[in-house]
Amino acid sequence: MSTTATARTERRVQVGRRELFVTEAGAGAPVVLLHGGGPGATGASNYARNLDALAERFRVIVPDLPGYGASSKDIDFSDPFGDLALAVRGLLDALDVERAHLVGNSYGGAAALRLALDRPDRVDRMILMGPGGIGTTRGLPTAGLSCLLGYYGGDGPSREKIETFIRDYLVHDASSVPDELIDLRYAASIQPEVVASPPLRRPSGPAALRTLWRMDLTRDPRLARCEVPTLVVWGADDKVNRPSGGPRLASTMKDCDLYLMANTGHWAQWERADQFNDLAVSYLRGEQ
């Protein structure tokens, strides 16, 4: 798919107790792109290779999720995926969007899926790339997830640590990530508010077990009843969220297709951008 740069608008939108920073482009059926939860993630950087292609056919809405980028840093850590779903639904309300397609990577994929479980009437079609919350209480964390969760621990954040996470765990081909992106992510990851209260952390305290169970969406009985048409895209070399989550979703959900990308890590929409963009446009338009 050939693309040209589209005009974008950026603004802060009041959503309940928080402000969300939102980038928009294009016109047509609304598509909300929800980014992952790695250190320094933002909506625009997560979807830098996808936004223009999708904006040729859709109204594309790209928020910085709570805790990230230029959005408010307030998160309910007792039920993070539920809180993210609430924030996305509030954003739809604030933008007068009744129903939207959702595209979610990792942490954003978990937010999209939780919204589809909570309010399926607000979701048209959904694409999930290596989503979080799939079997998270079954076995030890992956090496990539451990690296992510340990970023703010020990000696604290550093450019070396974020480069290791991105190049060793986020993608299959380390050379596909330019130094400029790592610099951008590092700068975003060391905002004082973020360092003081990292948005993605290991649950702790007396309610930790309950939080972990809430964050494993495969334990939610509504998953088997969810009728939102869903495309799951997973990199076969994903070192953050196990690719085995793809078949689990496909065998559980009522209307779920699975697309496994060879030689691809956790960031499928970045590493296989052209293929992903074609696939996404086709699926969201109901052509497959």
Backbone bond lengths (Angstrom), bond angles and torsions (degrees), N, CA, C in turn:
res aa  C-N    CA-C-N  psi(-1)  N-CA   C-N-CA  omega(-1)  CA-C   N-CA-C  phi
1 M - - - 1.466 - - 1.520 109.08 -
2 S 1.328 117.69 120.39 1.462 120.45 175.06 1.515 109.40 -80.64
3 T 1.317 116.97 144.59 1.458 120.73 -177.09 1.516 110.01 -134.55
4 T 1.308 114.09 153.56 1.459 121.29 171.07 1.514 107.87 -124.24
5 A 1.316 116.37 153.90 1.465 120.23 -179.95 1.522 109.77 -64.88
6 T 1.308 116.45 134.44 1.456 121.87 179.79 1.519 109.74 -107.22
7 A 1.336 114.66 154.45 1.459 119.58 177.42 1.532 109.32 -66.20
8 R 1.316 115.62 137.97 1.465 120.58 -178.57 1.530 109.75 -123.37
9 T 1.310 115.08 149.83 1.459 120.93 171.20 1.518 108.39 -119.14
10 E 1.308 117.07 147.29 1.464 122.84 177.62 1.516 108.60 -129.51
11 R 1.312 116.23 136.64 1.470 120.20 179.39 1.525 109.59 -161.01
12 R 1.324 114.54 165.21 1.455 121.20 173.15 1.515 108.46 -101.92
13 V 1.327 115.70 132.50 1.460 121.96 -177.18 1.517 108.50 -116.72
14 Q 1.327 116.51 128.49 1.462 120.63 177.97 1.520 109.43 -75.05
15 V 1.312 116.27 121.51 1.466 122.32 179.83 1.520 107.47 -129.21
16 G 1.321 116.71 97.25 1.451 120.27 -177.27 1.511 111.17 60.18
17 R 1.335 116.07 -125.84 1.461 121.34 -177.17 1.523 112.84 -81.10
18 R 1.326 116.86 -4.51 1.462 121.09 -171.72 1.523 111.74 -122.07
19 E 1.329 114.57 161.56 1.449 122.26 167.66 1.526 108.22 -110.12
20 L 1.332 115.96 132.37 1.459 120.64 176.23 1.522 109.15 -111.50
21 F 1.327 115.30 132.43 1.456 121.49 175.32 1.524 107.63 -83.69
22 V 1.339 116.34 126.95 1.461 121.35 -171.41 1.524 110.39 -129.65
23 T 1.327 115.74 131.89 1.463 123.05 170.70 1.519 107.79 -105.42
24 E 1.345 116.86 135.08 1.465 121.05 178.65 1.518 110.31 -130.08
25 A 1.341 114.63 150.73 1.461 120.87 175.92 1.523 108.14 -158.81
26 G 1.334 116.02 153.32 1.455 121.25 173.90 1.514 114.04 80.81
27 A 1.331 114.65 -177.34 1.458 122.22 -178.94 1.522 108.29 -147.05
28 G 1.332 114.82 157.62 1.454 120.16 -179.69 1.519 111.21 121.68
29 A 1.327 116.42 -155.32 1.456 120.64 178.35 1.527 109.45 -61.02
30 P 1.339 118.10 135.25 1.464 119.75 -176.92 1.527 113.03 -73.33
31 V 1.329 115.06 136.19 1.463 123.12 175.50 1.528 107.42 -127.62
32 V 1.322 117.03 123.34 1.460 121.93 179.99 1.523 108.64 -102.93
33 L 1.329 116.45 123.54 1.467 122.32 -179.74 1.524 108.82 -101.07
34 L 1.332 116.90 120.94 1.463 122.64 -175.54 1.522 109.64 -113.26
35 H 1.320 115.79 120.63 1.465 121.86 -171.76 1.525 112.81 -80.98
36 G 1.339 115.22 170.28 1.459 122.01 178.54 1.519 112.43 -79.08
37 G 1.329 115.31 177.32 1.458 120.63 -172.29 1.511 115.38 -106.43
38 G 1.335 118.10 14.64 1.456 120.33 178.61 1.513 112.11 -65.99
39 P 1.328 117.81 160.99 1.466 121.04 179.86 1.524 111.92 -54.96
40 G 1.322 115.86 132.48 1.454 120.82 175.65 1.515 115.85 76.05
41 A 1.335 117.97 8.73 1.457 120.39 -178.44 1.529 110.87 -67.76
42 T 1.323 115.64 145.37 1.463 122.53 170.65 1.526 107.67 -139.93
43 G 1.314 115.35 163.06 1.457 118.81 -179.22 1.521 112.61 -62.12
44 A 1.331 116.88 -50.64 1.461 120.55 -174.97 1.522 112.21 -65.55
45 S 1.346 117.89 -37.47 1.469 119.20 -179.69 1.522 111.39 -73.42
46 N 1.328 117.29 -36.11 1.466 121.34 -179.81 1.534 111.26 -63.96
47 Y 1.335 115.84 -33.89 1.461 120.93 -175.64 1.526 112.39 -115.20
48 A 1.337 116.65 30.12 1.458 121.00 -177.33 1.535 112.37 -59.21
49 R 1.333 117.57 -30.81 1.462 120.97 -177.38 1.526 112.96 -97.16
50 N 1.324 117.39 7.27 1.466 120.91 -175.10 1.520 114.06 -124.90
51 L 1.333 116.32 -27.97 1.454 120.08 -170.27 1.530 112.11 -59.16
52 D 1.319 117.67 -48.35 1.466 120.22 -177.11 1.527 111.51 -65.18
53 A 1.321 117.22 -40.83 1.467 120.38 -179.30 1.518 111.12 -63.31
54 L 1.314 117.24 -43.08 1.463 120.36 -179.93 1.520 111.26 -72.21
55 A 1.338 117.09 -32.78 1.467 120.72 -178.47 1.527 112.25 -69.07
56 E 1.317 118.87 -13.48 1.458 120.59 175.02 1.522 111.43 -70.06
57 R 1.338 116.86 -20.39 1.475 120.57 -175.87 1.527 113.26 -123.11
58 F 1.337 117.82 -17.82 1.457 120.44 -171.61 1.532 111.21 -136.41
59 R 1.325 115.11 164.54 1.461 120.88 165.17 1.528 106.29 -83.88
60 V 1.311 116.36 111.34 1.460 121.02 -174.27 1.529 109.45 -100.45
61 I 1.329 115.58 127.11 1.467 123.83 -177.33 1.519 107.28 -119.57
62 V 1.331 116.88 118.94 1.471 120.79 -173.37 1.533 109.15 -125.66
63 P 1.324 118.26 97.17 1.467 119.53 177.67 1.523 112.64 -87.12
64 D 1.333 115.88 152.79 1.462 120.53 158.43 1.524 105.48 -80.09
65 L 1.310 117.17 121.64 1.465 120.00 -178.54 1.529 110.47 -66.88
66 P 1.331 117.66 157.13 1.475 119.85 177.59 1.521 111.27 -51.23
67 G 1.332 115.21 133.71 1.454 120.58 -178.62 1.513 114.07 96.34
68 Y 1.328 117.10 -9.70 1.460 120.80 -173.21 1.529 111.80 -126.44
69 G 1.342 114.55 155.30 1.449 121.16 172.57 1.512 113.05 55.70
70 A 1.330 115.49 -130.16 1.461 121.48 -177.37 1.521 112.58 -98.48
71 S 1.337 117.61 11.28 1.464 121.28 177.37 1.520 111.10 -87.22
72 S 1.339 115.70 164.77 1.461 120.87 176.89 1.523 110.15 -58.31
73 K 1.314 115.76 149.79 1.469 120.94 -173.90 1.527 113.23 -95.88
74 D 1.319 117.41 8.03 1.463 122.99 -175.67 1.529 110.90 -80.66
75 I 1.343 117.20 121.00 1.470 122.95 179.05 1.518 109.29 -135.20
76 D 1.341 116.60 142.66 1.459 121.82 173.24 1.533 107.73 -87.51
77 F 1.332 116.63 101.00 1.461 120.48 -175.03 1.527 113.23 -75.49
78 S 1.332 118.12 -8.69 1.461 119.19 176.96 1.529 111.69 -77.62
79 D 1.334 117.42 -21.95 1.463 122.51 178.61 1.534 108.35 -151.72
80 P 1.335 117.81 69.12 1.466 119.93 -171.27 1.513 114.50 -61.48
81 F 1.332 118.44 -42.46 1.461 119.29 -178.80 1.528 110.97 -67.67
82 G 1.325 116.54 -37.93 1.460 119.91 175.91 1.511 111.79 -63.87
83 D 1.336 116.49 -38.93 1.453 120.66 179.51 1.521 110.62 -68.25
84 L 1.327 117.47 -40.18 1.467 120.44 177.01 1.523 110.78 -63.48
85 A 1.329 116.80 -42.75 1.465 120.20 178.42 1.527 110.43 -60.95
86 L 1.328 116.52 -40.38 1.458 120.92 177.69 1.530 110.75 -62.65
87 A 1.328 116.76 -40.49 1.462 120.62 179.76 1.526 111.11 -65.71
88 V 1.329 117.50 -42.07 1.463 120.39 179.75 1.526 109.87 -66.24
89 R 1.325 117.39 -41.83 1.472 119.88 177.44 1.518 110.84 -62.93
90 G 1.336 116.68 -39.79 1.450 120.21 177.05 1.520 111.83 -63.71
91 L 1.335 116.64 -36.36 1.458 120.19 177.26 1.528 110.40 -64.75
92 L 1.322 117.51 -42.91 1.463 120.16 176.67 1.529 110.47 -58.63
93 D 1.326 116.18 -43.14 1.464 119.73 178.18 1.524 110.77 -60.59
94 A 1.332 116.69 -45.65 1.463 120.90 -176.92 1.524 111.68 -65.04
95 L 1.328 116.79 -28.33 1.461 121.16 -179.80 1.522 112.30 -95.38
96 D 1.342 116.99 6.01 1.474 122.49 -178.97 1.524 111.93 57.74
97 V 1.316 115.61 40.63 1.467 122.00 177.37 1.530 107.59 -105.77
98 E 1.329 116.59 116.33 1.461 120.31 -177.77 1.530 111.90 -76.90
99 R 1.341 116.20 -45.14 1.462 122.13 179.57 1.517 108.94 -137.72
100 A 1.325 116.33 146.83 1.457 120.35 -179.97 1.520 110.05 -146.11
101 H 1.324 115.27 155.16 1.457 120.53 165.35 1.522 107.70 -76.41
102 L 1.325 117.00 145.70 1.458 121.97 176.95 1.528 109.61 -119.53
103 V 1.324 115.61 133.97 1.468 122.49 174.23 1.519 106.18 -124.21
104 G 1.331 117.03 119.41 1.458 119.37 -174.48 1.512 113.00 -133.95
105 N 1.336 115.66 131.45 1.458 122.24 177.06 1.523 109.69 -105.11
106 S 1.343 117.97 125.06 1.458 122.74 172.95 1.533 112.13 58.41
107 Y 1.317 117.25 -114.07 1.468 124.34 176.87 1.525 110.39 -55.67
108 G 1.340 116.43 -43.34 1.451 120.83 176.91 1.516 112.27 -67.37
109 G 1.341 117.11 -29.74 1.456 120.40 175.24 1.519 111.27 -66.66
110 A 1.330 116.37 -39.79 1.466 120.43 176.64 1.523 110.11 -64.10
111 A 1.333 117.17 -40.17 1.467 120.80 178.43 1.521 110.66 -63.01
112 A 1.348 116.76 -43.15 1.456 121.06 179.29 1.526 110.86 -62.96
113 L 1.327 116.55 -45.98 1.457 120.17 -178.63 1.513 111.14 -65.12
114 R 1.325 117.40 -40.81 1.469 119.73 178.30 1.534 111.00 -63.30
115 L 1.334 118.02 -38.71 1.456 120.06 177.09 1.528 110.56 -64.90
116 A 1.331 116.96 -39.05 1.460 120.33 178.29 1.528 111.42 -65.07
117 L 1.333 117.54 -31.22 1.464 120.81 176.73 1.523 111.14 -76.21
118 D 1.347 116.15 -40.19 1.462 120.43 -177.73 1.522 111.91 -74.70
119 R 1.328 116.18 -44.14 1.470 120.87 -175.08 1.532 110.85 -140.22
120 P 1.327 117.20 72.88 1.467 119.71 -178.77 1.526 112.95 -61.45
121 D 1.326 117.10 -20.95 1.459 120.56 179.06 1.528 112.41 -68.18
122 R 1.342 117.37 -15.58 1.462 121.03 -178.66 1.533 112.59 -96.30
123 V 1.341 116.86 -5.13 1.469 120.84 -174.21 1.518 109.77 -116.43
124 D 1.328 116.55 127.49 1.459 121.40 178.52 1.528 109.72 -85.38
125 R 1.338 117.09 -77.22 1.459 122.13 173.97 1.522 108.46 -125.14
126 M 1.317 116.00 162.27 1.458 119.64 -172.38 1.528 109.71 -140.93
127 I 1.342 115.43 137.35 1.462 121.56 172.92 1.530 107.33 -122.71
128 L 1.327 116.20 126.48 1.462 122.16 -177.92 1.526 108.96 -119.24
129 M 1.323 116.93 124.89 1.467 121.22 179.42 1.524 109.05 -110.44
130 G 1.337 116.22 111.31 1.463 120.76 -179.89 1.516 112.23 48.17
131 P 1.348 118.43 50.95 1.460 120.00 -171.65 1.520 113.71 -64.81
132 G 1.323 115.58 148.56 1.455 121.19 172.02 1.517 110.07 -75.86
133 G 1.317 115.46 171.33 1.461 120.11 175.92 1.509 115.05 77.79
134 I 1.333 117.68 14.19 1.465 120.58 -178.56 1.529 108.53 -110.09
135 G 1.311 115.75 98.06 1.457 120.75 -179.16 1.511 114.17 74.64
136 T 1.331 117.63 27.94 1.466 120.26 -173.85 1.522 113.47 -70.62
137 T 1.316 119.09 -17.53 1.465 120.09 177.80 1.522 111.48 -98.76
138 R 1.310 117.11 9.45 1.470 120.90 -176.85 1.526 108.64 -110.91
139 G 1.305 117.12 94.42 1.456 121.39 179.39 1.512 112.60 95.24
140 L 1.323 114.83 173.27 1.455 121.56 -178.69 1.525 111.07 -73.72
141 P 1.341 118.11 155.13 1.470 120.47 176.50 1.519 111.18 -60.98
142 T 1.322 116.31 151.82 1.456 120.69 174.96 1.530 109.86 -68.19
143 A 1.325 115.70 165.94 1.468 119.84 177.26 1.525 110.86 -62.18
144 G 1.326 116.95 -38.27 1.459 120.46 179.58 1.514 112.55 -66.02
145 L 1.337 116.74 -42.38 1.464 119.93 179.12 1.522 110.42 -67.70
146 S 1.315 117.32 -38.00 1.466 120.35 177.53 1.526 110.70 -63.03
147 C 1.336 116.13 -39.33 1.465 120.50 178.05 1.529 109.86 -64.41
148 L 1.314 116.33 -43.18 1.463 121.00 179.50 1.531 110.78 -61.45
149 L 1.336 116.01 -50.52 1.464 120.62 -175.99 1.527 112.11 -68.88
150 G 1.347 117.03 -21.00 1.461 119.96 -179.49 1.516 114.24 -92.85
151 Y 1.322 116.99 3.56 1.467 120.13 -173.44 1.524 112.79 -59.53
152 Y 1.317 116.85 -41.03 1.471 119.93 -177.12 1.534 112.57 -91.18
153 G 1.323 117.23 -0.86 1.449 120.88 179.54 1.518 112.07 -87.44
154 G 1.336 116.15 -174.49 1.465 121.09 177.55 1.512 112.31 58.35
155 D 1.327 116.19 -121.51 1.462 121.93 -179.85 1.521 112.90 -82.70
156 G 1.334 116.73 4.14 1.450 119.84 179.33 1.515 112.33 88.18
157 P 1.333 117.35 -179.99 1.460 121.17 -176.01 1.521 112.72 -67.95
158 S 1.318 115.27 149.87 1.461 121.08 175.96 1.520 108.40 -154.01
159 R 1.325 115.58 159.64 1.457 118.71 177.68 1.526 110.72 -63.98
160 E 1.323 117.56 -36.13 1.463 120.80 179.20 1.528 110.95 -61.91
161 K 1.335 116.43 -41.81 1.464 119.33 -179.07 1.520 111.77 -66.74
162 I 1.331 116.64 -40.58 1.468 117.79 -178.95 1.530 110.91 -71.84
163 E 1.331 117.09 -33.14 1.462 119.54 176.14 1.528 110.41 -65.40
164 T 1.324 116.98 -40.75 1.463 120.36 177.32 1.522 110.79 -60.92
165 F 1.335 116.87 -45.74 1.461 120.08 -179.94 1.525 111.19 -60.31
166 I 1.322 116.52 -48.07 1.462 120.13 -175.01 1.525 111.37 -70.04
167 R 1.333 116.80 -48.74 1.469 119.16 -172.97 1.533 113.02 -79.78
168 D 1.339 117.31 -31.50 1.468 119.78 -177.33 1.519 113.27 -91.87
169 Y 1.326 117.45 -26.33 1.465 119.51 -172.23 1.525 114.89 -123.74
170 L 1.335 117.97 -29.92 1.460 119.23 -173.35 1.521 112.26 -80.58
171 V 1.320 117.07 -33.64 1.468 121.04 -175.95 1.519 110.98 -126.81
172 H 1.313 115.44 160.42 1.465 121.43 175.53 1.525 110.63 -79.67
173 D 1.340 115.97 -40.71 1.466 122.02 -177.88 1.526 109.10 -107.84
174 A 1.322 116.91 102.45 1.468 121.09 -176.20 1.524 112.29 -59.95
175 S 1.333 117.70 -29.00 1.461 120.67 -177.15 1.527 112.40 -71.83
176 S 1.340 117.58 -11.23 1.468 120.14 -178.91 1.519 112.40 -76.38
177 V 1.328 117.07 -11.18 1.465 120.63 -177.10 1.519 109.82 -105.00
178 P 1.342 118.22 116.44 1.463 120.28 -179.28 1.526 111.90 -74.37
179 D 1.329 115.71 155.44 1.463 120.72 177.64 1.525 111.79 -57.78
180 E 1.333 116.66 -33.41 1.463 120.20 -177.86 1.520 111.45 -61.85
181 L 1.333 117.46 -36.34 1.459 120.02 179.23 1.525 110.47 -68.88
182 I 1.323 117.07 -39.78 1.461 120.23 178.07 1.525 110.22 -64.08
183 D 1.323 117.25 -41.36 1.471 120.64 177.13 1.534 110.41 -60.82
184 L 1.327 116.42 -43.31 1.464 121.36 -179.64 1.526 110.77 -62.81
185 R 1.333 116.16 -45.14 1.460 120.42 -179.58 1.531 110.59 -65.66
186 Y 1.324 116.75 -40.60 1.465 119.37 -179.56 1.523 110.71 -63.28
187 A 1.333 116.94 -45.47 1.468 120.25 179.94 1.528 111.09 -59.33
188 A 1.337 117.10 -41.08 1.461 120.53 179.75 1.530 111.29 -69.07
189 S 1.335 116.68 -30.60 1.470 120.12 -174.97 1.525 113.50 -75.96
190 I 1.341 117.22 -15.50 1.472 119.14 -176.25 1.527 112.48 -109.30
191 Q 1.332 116.92 20.64 1.457 118.84 169.26 1.532 107.99 -57.82
192 P 1.321 118.92 135.79 1.469 120.81 -176.01 1.527 113.75 -53.69
193 E 1.338 117.32 -41.35 1.467 120.07 -179.72 1.528 111.27 -64.12
194 V 1.322 115.94 -35.21 1.464 120.40 -178.73 1.522 110.49 -72.68
195 V 1.321 116.99 -43.42 1.465 120.79 178.79 1.527 110.40 -62.34
196 A 1.327 116.42 -38.85 1.465 120.48 -179.66 1.523 112.35 -68.95
197 S 1.338 116.80 -30.19 1.461 120.56 -178.24 1.525 109.11 -147.55
198 P 1.347 118.38 81.66 1.466 121.34 -177.55 1.522 111.42 -57.20
199 P 1.326 117.72 137.21 1.467 120.48 -173.99 1.523 114.63 -72.61
200 L 1.330 117.49 -23.75 1.465 120.56 178.67 1.512 107.55 -123.82
201 R 1.330 116.62 117.72 1.465 120.98 -173.82 1.525 109.97 -146.22
202 R 1.316 115.13 162.78 1.456 119.61 174.38 1.525 109.51 -70.15
203 P 1.333 118.44 130.76 1.467 119.61 176.40 1.521 110.57 -58.98
204 S 1.320 116.67 141.30 1.457 121.71 179.84 1.519 108.98 -143.10
205 G 1.329 115.18 168.61 1.454 119.70 178.26 1.519 112.35 89.88
206 P 1.343 116.91 -177.64 1.472 121.87 -175.08 1.524 113.86 -60.57
207 A 1.344 117.52 -29.46 1.463 120.49 -175.89 1.529 112.52 -96.48
208 A 1.334 117.66 12.59 1.465 120.28 -174.16 1.527 112.25 -60.06
209 L 1.321 117.72 -43.09 1.462 120.38 -178.10 1.527 110.78 -63.47
210 R 1.324 116.51 -41.98 1.461 119.84 178.63 1.533 110.52 -62.93
211 T 1.329 116.80 -40.75 1.464 120.42 178.85 1.518 110.80 -63.65
212 L 1.335 117.43 -43.56 1.462 120.78 178.96 1.518 111.16 -59.74
213 W 1.322 117.23 -42.02 1.454 119.95 179.98 1.525 110.52 -66.48
214 R 1.322 117.38 -38.80 1.466 119.81 176.69 1.525 111.30 -62.87
215 M 1.342 116.16 -31.29 1.463 120.60 -176.94 1.522 112.86 -83.98
216 D 1.328 118.69 -5.03 1.461 121.64 174.62 1.522 107.59 -99.27
217 L 1.324 115.68 95.02 1.459 120.38 -173.16 1.522 112.38 -71.39
218 T 1.334 118.55 -14.85 1.460 119.73 176.69 1.523 111.49 -72.54
219 R 1.323 117.61 -13.38 1.461 120.81 176.50 1.527 111.98 -90.10
220 D 1.318 117.68 -2.23 1.459 121.98 -179.84 1.529 108.83 -83.97
221 P 1.343 119.05 118.82 1.476 120.38 -177.36 1.526 113.04 -62.57
222 R 1.317 117.70 -18.41 1.468 120.17 179.50 1.520 112.23 -70.42
223 L 1.335 117.58 -18.78 1.456 120.77 -177.28 1.529 110.98 -59.37
224 A 1.314 117.37 -42.21 1.464 121.36 -178.66 1.520 112.08 -71.18
225 R 1.323 117.39 -17.16 1.468 120.94 -179.86 1.525 112.20 -98.95
226 C 1.316 117.60 -7.30 1.458 121.78 -175.05 1.531 110.36 -68.09
227 E 1.327 116.21 122.90 1.459 121.42 -176.89 1.526 112.78 -106.08
228 V 1.331 118.01 6.80 1.463 120.49 177.38 1.533 108.81 -65.97
229 P 1.346 118.56 121.99 1.468 119.26 177.53 1.533 110.44 -57.98
230 T 1.319 115.42 127.32 1.463 120.46 -170.67 1.524 110.83 -132.96
231 L 1.327 115.10 134.82 1.462 121.68 171.35 1.519 107.73 -113.12
232 V 1.318 116.83 121.80 1.459 121.96 176.84 1.524 108.21 -101.86
233 V 1.333 116.02 124.05 1.465 122.30 177.44 1.524 107.31 -114.52
234 W 1.329 116.35 126.51 1.465 119.06 -177.36 1.521 110.17 -135.86
235 G 1.316 116.63 134.75 1.459 121.17 173.96 1.517 109.88 -76.61
236 A 1.321 116.38 130.82 1.464 120.03 -177.98 1.518 111.95 -64.38
237 D 1.343 117.30 -21.04 1.465 122.21 -178.98 1.528 111.27 -107.35
238 D 1.316 117.02 27.32 1.469 121.66 -179.90 1.526 109.07 -66.71
239 K 1.345 116.89 121.05 1.458 122.14 -179.76 1.525 112.59 -104.87
240 V 1.338 116.33 4.64 1.461 120.58 178.70 1.529 110.53 -103.61
241 N 1.322 116.66 -56.70 1.462 121.62 175.52 1.520 108.83 -115.93
242 R 1.310 116.86 128.51 1.467 122.00 -171.29 1.528 111.90 -63.48
243 P 1.345 117.09 131.02 1.469 120.65 178.59 1.525 113.77 -58.50
244 S 1.335 117.96 -19.43 1.468 120.14 177.35 1.527 111.79 -61.81
245 G 1.342 116.61 -15.68 1.464 119.41 176.44 1.513 112.47 -66.15
246 G 1.334 117.30 -26.81 1.459 120.53 179.86 1.517 112.70 -61.93
247 P 1.347 118.56 -57.16 1.465 119.31 177.41 1.528 113.02 -59.56
248 R 1.331 117.18 -31.59 1.466 119.44 178.34 1.526 110.57 -62.84
249 L 1.328 117.20 -44.97 1.459 119.86 177.92 1.524 111.25 -66.84
250 A 1.339 116.68 -43.76 1.462 120.20 -177.04 1.524 111.92 -62.66
251 S 1.329 116.49 -32.86 1.471 119.66 -178.68 1.519 112.64 -85.72
252 T 1.328 116.84 -12.93 1.467 120.29 -177.23 1.523 112.49 -101.29
253 M 1.321 117.68 -45.01 1.454 121.30 -176.14 1.531 111.18 -76.32
254 K 1.331 116.67 154.76 1.462 121.67 -173.64 1.525 112.99 -75.20
255 D 1.325 117.64 -31.88 1.457 121.12 -174.64 1.524 108.75 -139.51
256 C 1.338 115.71 74.63 1.462 120.80 -172.18 1.522 110.47 -133.27
257 D 1.328 115.95 119.91 1.459 122.28 173.95 1.522 108.86 -98.94
258 L 1.321 115.88 150.88 1.470 121.46 -178.71 1.518 109.75 -124.12
259 Y 1.343 115.73 131.47 1.456 121.86 177.34 1.525 107.82 -127.05
260 L 1.337 116.27 113.38 1.458 121.98 -179.10 1.522 108.93 -99.52
261 M 1.342 116.83 125.39 1.458 121.96 -177.77 1.523 110.68 -101.17
262 A 1.319 117.17 120.15 1.465 122.42 179.16 1.527 110.62 -70.09
263 N 1.328 115.83 152.01 1.476 122.11 176.64 1.527 111.56 51.28
264 T 1.313 115.73 43.22 1.464 122.42 -176.79 1.517 108.54 -138.15
265 G 1.327 115.71 139.11 1.455 120.60 179.25 1.513 112.52 -95.34
266 H 1.326 115.48 -144.48 1.457 122.32 -173.46 1.522 113.14 -76.52
267 W 1.315 117.06 -17.73 1.463 122.76 -173.09 1.520 109.54 -109.05
268 A 1.336 116.76 62.87 1.468 121.80 -173.53 1.517 112.34 -59.15
269 Q 1.330 116.89 -38.99 1.465 119.86 -176.50 1.531 111.71 -68.50
270 W 1.312 117.45 -17.67 1.471 121.75 176.83 1.528 110.63 -91.33
271 E 1.328 116.33 -52.34 1.467 120.38 -173.97 1.525 112.96 -69.53
272 R 1.306 117.00 -33.95 1.472 121.47 -178.45 1.520 109.40 -120.23
273 A 1.324 115.82 49.45 1.470 121.02 -168.82 1.524 112.99 -58.10
274 D 1.323 119.02 -49.65 1.466 120.24 -176.95 1.523 111.38 -61.55
275 Q 1.319 115.70 -45.74 1.464 120.05 179.19 1.520 110.48 -64.55
276 F 1.332 116.49 -42.94 1.463 119.85 179.40 1.526 111.15 -63.31
277 N 1.331 117.31 -44.17 1.460 120.04 -177.77 1.523 111.55 -61.93
278 D 1.332 117.38 -43.76 1.464 120.67 177.83 1.524 110.74 -61.72
279 L 1.326 115.36 -44.42 1.454 121.21 -179.08 1.528 110.69 -63.39
280 A 1.336 116.37 -43.99 1.452 120.63 -177.72 1.524 112.17 -65.34
281 V 1.327 116.53 -45.94 1.470 119.58 179.63 1.523 110.17 -60.45
282 S 1.318 116.71 -46.40 1.454 120.83 -179.43 1.521 111.23 -60.87
283 Y 1.325 117.17 -46.15 1.462 120.17 -177.35 1.532 111.83 -67.22
284 L 1.329 116.73 -46.25 1.455 119.42 -177.04 1.528 112.46 -67.53
285 R 1.319 117.18 -24.31 1.469 120.86 175.91 1.521 111.92 -85.85
286 G 1.331 117.69 1.15 1.445 121.47 177.51 1.523 113.66 73.62
287 E 1.344 116.25 26.02 1.462 119.91 -177.29 1.530 111.98 -89.40
288 Q 1.322 117.15 -1.36 1.468 120.13 176.28 1.517 109.92 -152.03
